[in-house]
Amino acid sequence: MKPISRSFGMFVRQIAKDGMLWGIGLAPLLLGVMIRFGVPYVETVLSGYFHRSILVPYYQLFDLVLFLMTAYMFCFASAMVMLAERDENIAQYLAITPLGRKGYVFSRLCVPVLLSLPASIVLMLCFSLTIWPMRHLLEAAILMGLLSTVVALLVVSFSRNRVEGVAVGKLSGLLILGLVVPYFIESGLQYMVFFMPSFWIASYFLDGNIMFLMSALITSVLWILVLFRKFSTKLF
Amino acid sequence: MIHVQDLQFSYTSHPFIADINFTVPAGEIFGFLGPSGAGKTTIQKILTGLLTNFNGNVEVGGIDLKRFNRDLYERIGVDFEFPSLYEKLTGRENLKFFASLYKHHVAIDPLLESVGLINDADKKVSAYSKGMKSRLDFIKALVHDPDILFLDEPTSGLDPSNARVMKNIILQLKAEGKTIVLTTHNMYDATELCDRVAFIVDGKLVALNTPHNLIISHGASTVRYSYISDGEEKTSTTALDKTATDPLLLQLIKENRLSTIHSSEPTLNDIFTLLTGRELQ
């Protein structure tokens, strides 16, 4: 465990020395404040104007976005650090130290995801717009962690440097659009995005059907399995 | 210490590394020589466990590289051709971090001192010159006092004085009993440092011997001399072991008419070219 903890320490140190990554780390907190205080205010204004609830039916969607953002930003920061370490040939070097490839991936990908679980739950407890039972909080934290892992793998696998990483990171936001689909498309057309884990995640929390939970898990794991080989080849 | 038998490897469907066999005993400096793209770095990647999908048997320090754990990395040190350093950290911080990954490590300052970086130890690596980075990268491979070292072009990009320092350290490490695998296309480094060298061309091992034996067995030393005849300078060459039977040379010596006389030995590069039809550099 010593090499992994040292390696994670270096990961934190790199984030601390990078202004952009600081911003990424703070983004979920800012989003939480905006959602908790901004959305109800806008709702008050809109409902006063239209004389009916406009945003309330989508409060759960706002919560899901907030939930995802913590793990997503942690993983995006992780992907940026990995890209920098690949540029500096460090990832390959760390693979031939007692840290090894698995230790490197664990310290750069798994540890941030694991840390994002309690962080996202705390943010939800502070800023969510709807009431979440603890079981749902845990399920959502795990599912968002897996989805964010997919994003990190995508960014590292398809970028040659940090600039491209930012661009791919933005593009990977399309994967998150699946969250919106079940809230706005009720017909069978919504299954056009069956390959997006985010679609099944939103479907599960909207409907409570355990099959949607299984589908979210399966699609996330499939994405991870498909991307991991390319990720590993690119990194080392 | 290192045992390679029937090694084969390919990145594609076509074989790239084929039928490589060699053994490196403890305390030897073993050199891989070959032009760029010959397969030297790929073999080094296999020997350091970075590539594991090879065919054949490879043992490093008695560890089978088809089935190894992290203990392998406590025993080997690797200096890649290109520096692998955190640019935003100082030289000392880099060494401390990499040393912290190992169970045991040596003091950092003597290492920094050995390559003349002690006064720059607290500068950020981004402010280092290419040569300084190379030197720092080299001692990074030594922080855990490994038994086996893999050095890829360790003197590349260094000025002659720092290259000398580096070569002296390599020889000192050999004297301490370390086993060193040196990958290079620099024939002078190989001739000076290596106990044995292997020529690698197109993924195949073309020759393996001591530099001296390769030179002696494949090339003859020659004597080149010049003299004045009919008012013009003329030159002639003869094999070193045929000087006693070269009538012109004997006559010129007898008549004291030699203008210049030089002996020359073939270099490892000449032997490499002779055996492979390719240039090393």
Interface residues (C-beta under 8 A of the other chain):
Chain A: K2 P3 R6 S7 M10 Q14 K17 E88 N89 I90 Q92 Y93 L94 A95 I96 T97 P98 L99 G100 G103 F236
Chain B: T48 G49 L50 R70 D71 Y73 E74 I76 V78 F80 F82 P83 S84 L85 Y86 E87 K88 F97 F98 S100 L101 Y102 K103
